[in-house]
Amino acid sequence: MSQQPFAGRAADLIDNQLAGNADIGSGPWEQAAEDCVLARINSLRLIGGVPRHKAPLDGQARLERLRGLLQLWANGCTCAVDEDLFADILNRYRP
């Protein structure tokens, strides 16, 4: 699977947020960003998996990490991984 869809989706999310079309703290933006991260996690081959024993992130830290990771992906660094963010999202969405 190509990595370009993730870079493109991340760029769209960042562009919308920077243009003022979406508030970074808004539920729809956060949900779209987490969906993008989940899709990327599903496409990665992580040796040893994601350490799901990590402590949950608070809301502000999660938003900052989402924005930072999406910015990296939008700029072409599609192999960037934030283990704490991945673990937080996986623990909230998967049993």
Summary of the structure (lengths in Angstrom):
residues: 95
radius of gyration: 12.7
end to end distance: 25.9
largest distance: 38.9
contacts: 237
relative contact order: 0.20
helix: 62%
strand: 0%
